[in-house]
C-alpha cells in the first residue's frame, strides 16, 4: 500500500494541490479571479453530472437500485454519527449541525480525483457512480437541518412545559421551511449535477459527440486548475483549524477513515465492483465545501464557517486527496479478498 500512496502523492493533481498550499503558506501573490474559480466549479459539476447520466442510460433500474439505496443510507446516517460525536466532545448544537451537514455531504473534487486514481491504475468501476454523487448531497443537508429543528423544538417543549406547567408547546413553526428545501434541492451544486445527469440520461450516447471535447477530454486538465485554487484556499484555512483544538483536528483526520470504511462496506453489500466500492468509500469519507456550506449560510447562520469549512478544506480534503483515496481502495481490496 505504501507504493500506492506514494504514487498518489506524486500524481499531477496532488502536486498542483500542494503547490497551491505552499503558495498560501508563503504568502505568494498567486490568486484566482472569483469569476474563474466559479467557472471551474460549474465545469466540474456539469462534467460529472453529464458523464454520470450518459453512463446511467446504459443500465436498468434493477441494476442501480441497490447502490442508490446505499448512497441514500450513507447520506442519512453519517450526519447522525457526526452529531453524536460532536455532542460527546461538548460542541455546541449549531456548530455540531454544521459539521453534520458538511461531513454527511460529499466532495465532488475528491470524487473526481478518485476517478483519476482509478483510471490511472486501470481499475474498472460502474459508470453510474457519478449519479450517486447527486443522491448523497441533499439527504445529508436535509437530515442535518431536520435534526436541528427537532432538537430545538424538543428543547422549546421542555422549557415551555417547565415554565407553564403544560405538557405541550403550540405548533408555530415548520420543521423545515421553504428556504431550507430550496437550498438543499435547488442550490447551484444540486441543480447542475441533477440537471446534467438528467440530460445525460435522456440523450445517452447522442450527447457524446457534443460533450466529449470539453467535458470528457479536458476533464483532468481542468481538475488541475481547480485543485491549484483549492490548495490556495486550504492553505489560507489552516490557521483557522488550529484555533479550535486537537479534538477537532483528530475528528477531521479519523472520521474520513470511519465513514470511508462504512462506505466501502455498503458498496460491497450493494454488489459494486472493487472500483465502485472504492468510490462509495470516497464519497462517504469526504466532506462538502460547496453545497452544504451554501445551505448552512442561510439556514444556520450561527454555525461558524471557520470550523466546518476550515476542517473540511484544511484537514479532511488534503487527507483524502493524499492518503484517503488509496487507503479506501486497499480496504475494498482486502474486504473482497476475505468474502
Long-range contacts (C-beta under 8 A, 24 or more apart in sequence): 1-326, 1-327, 1-330, 4-326, 4-329, 4-330, 5-322, 5-323, 5-326, 5-327, 7-326, 8-117, 8-322, 8-323, 8-325, 8-326, 9-322, 11-116, 11-117, 11-120, 12-220, 12-224, 13-113, 13-116, 13-220, 13-223, 13-224, 13-227, 13-321, 14-113, 14-227, 14-321, 14-322, 16-224, 16-227, 16-228, 16-231, 17-227, 17-228, 17-230, 17-231, 17-234, 17-318, 17-321, 18-231, 19-228, 19-231, 20-227, 20-228, 20-229, 20-230, 20-231, 20-232, 20-233, 20-234, 20-235, 21-231, 21-232, 21-234, 21-235, 21-238, 21-318, 22-231, 22-235, 23-231, 23-232, 23-235, 24-231, 24-232, 24-233, 24-234, 24-235, 24-236, 24-238, 25-235, 25-238, 30-232, 31-232, 32-228, 32-229, 32-232, 36-229, 37-229, 40-222, 40-225, 40-226, 40-229, 41-188, 41-226, 41-290, 42-188, 42-192, 43-215, 43-222, 43-226, 44-108, 44-109, 44-112, 44-222, 44-223, 44-226, 45-108, 45-188, 45-189, 45-192, 45-193, 45-196, 46-192, 46-196, 46-215, 47-196, 47-215, 47-216, 47-219, 47-222, 48-108, 48-111, 48-112, 48-130, 48-133, 48-193, 48-196, 49-130, 49-133, 49-134, 49-192, 49-193, 49-194, 49-195, 49-196, 49-197, 49-199, 49-200, 50-196, 50-197, 50-199, 50-200, 50-207, 50-211, 50-215, 51-127, 51-130, 51-200, 51-215, 51-216, 52-127, 52-128, 52-129, 52-130, 52-131, 52-133, 52-134, 52-196, 52-197, 52-200, 53-130, 53-131, 53-196, 53-197, 53-198, 53-199, 53-200, 53-201, 53-202, 53-203, 53-207, 54-127, 54-200, 54-201, 54-203, 54-204, 54-205, 54-207, 54-208, 54-211, 55-126, 55-127, 55-128, 55-130, 55-131, 55-200, 56-127, 56-128, 56-130, 56-131, 56-197, 56-200, 56-201, 57-200, 57-201, 57-202, 57-203, 57-204, 57-205, 58-127, 58-204, 59-126, 59-127, 59-128, 63-128, 64-128, 64-131, 66-269, 66-270, 66-271, 67-126, 67-128, 67-129, 67-132, 67-267, 67-270, 67-272, 67-276, 67-280, 68-131, 68-132, 68-135, 69-270, 70-266, 70-267, 70-269, 70-270, 70-280, 71-132, 71-135, 71-136, 71-280, 71-283, 72-135, 72-136, 72-139, 73-266, 74-136, 74-259, 74-262, 74-263, 74-266, 74-280, 74-283, 74-284, 75-104, 75-105, 75-135, 75-136, 75-137, 75-138, 75-139, 75-140, 75-143, 76-104, 76-139, 76-140, 76-143, 77-262, 78-103, 78-104, 78-140, 78-259, 78-262, 78-284, 79-103, 79-104, 79-140, 79-143, 79-144, 79-147, 80-143, 80-147, 81-258, 81-259, 82-255, 83-144, 83-147, 85-251, 85-255, 86-251, 89-247, 89-248, 89-251, 93-148, 93-151, 93-152, 94-148, 94-300, 94-302, 94-303, 95-303, 95-304, 95-307, 95-308, 97-144, 97-145, 97-147, 97-148, 97-296, 97-300, 97-303, 98-296, 98-300, 98-303, 98-304, 98-305, 98-307, 98-308, 99-251, 99-307, 99-308, 99-311, 100-140, 100-143, 100-144, 100-147, 101-140, 101-141, 101-144, 101-145, 101-288, 101-292, 101-295, 101-296, 101-300, 101-308, 102-287, 102-288, 102-289, 102-292, 102-293, 102-296, 102-308, 102-309, 102-311, 102-312, 103-140, 103-255, 103-259, 103-287, 103-288, 103-312, 103-316, 104-139, 104-140, 104-141, 104-143, 104-144, 104-292, 105-136, 105-137, 105-140, 105-141, 105-287, 105-288, 105-291, 105-292, 106-133, 106-136, 106-137, 106-140, 106-283, 106-284, 106-286, 106-287, 106-288, 107-286, 107-287, 107-288, 107-289, 107-312, 107-316, 107-317, 107-320, 108-133, 108-189, 108-193, 108-290, 109-223, 109-226, 109-227, 109-230, 109-317, 110-282, 110-286, 110-317, 110-320, 110-321, 110-324, 110-325, 111-279, 111-282, 111-283, 111-286, 112-219, 112-223, 113-223, 113-227, 113-321, 113-325, 114-278, 114-279, 114-282, 114-325, 114-328, 115-279, 116-220, 116-223, 117-325, 117-326, 117-329, 118-275, 118-278, 118-279, 118-329, 123-274, 123-275, 123-278, 123-329, 124-273, 124-274, 124-275, 125-272, 125-273, 125-274, 125-275, 125-276, 125-278, 125-279, 126-272, 126-273, 126-275, 126-276, 129-272, 129-276, 129-279, 129-280, 130-197, 131-197, 132-279, 132-280, 132-283, 133-193, 133-283, 134-190, 134-193, 134-194, 134-197, 136-283, 136-284, 137-189, 137-190, 137-193, 137-288, 137-291, 138-184, 138-185, 138-190, 138-291, 140-288, 140-292, 141-183, 141-184, 141-291, 141-292, 141-295, 142-176, 142-180, 142-181, 142-184, 144-292, 145-176, 145-180, 145-184, 145-295, 145-299, 145-300, 146-175, 146-176, 148-300, 149-173, 149-175, 149-176, 150-175, 179-298, 179-299, 180-295, 180-299, 183-294, 183-295, 183-298, 183-299, 184-295, 187-291, 187-294, 187-295, 188-290, 188-291, 188-294, 189-290, 189-291, 189-294, 190-291, 227-321, 230-313, 230-317, 233-313, 234-313, 234-314, 234-317, 234-318, 237-306, 237-309, 237-310, 237-313, 237-314, 238-310, 238-314, 240-306, 240-307, 240-309, 240-310, 240-314, 241-306, 241-310, 241-311, 241-314, 241-315, 243-306, 244-306, 244-307, 244-310, 244-311, 248-307, 248-311, 249-315, 251-311, 252-311, 252-312, 252-314, 252-315, 252-316, 252-319, 253-315, 253-316, 253-319, 255-285, 255-316, 256-285, 256-286, 256-287, 256-316, 256-319, 256-320, 256-324, 257-285, 257-324, 257-327, 259-284, 259-285, 260-284, 260-285, 260-320, 260-324, 260-327, 260-328, 260-331, 261-285, 261-328, 261-331, 263-328, 264-328, 264-331, 264-332, 264-335, 265-335, 267-332, 268-332, 268-335, 268-336, 268-339, 274-329, 274-332, 274-333, 274-336, 277-332, 277-335, 277-336, 278-325, 278-328, 278-329, 278-332, 281-328, 281-331, 281-332, 282-320, 282-324, 282-325, 282-328, 285-320, 285-324, 285-328, 286-316, 286-317, 286-320, 286-324, 287-311, 287-312, 287-316, 287-317, 288-312, 289-313, 289-317
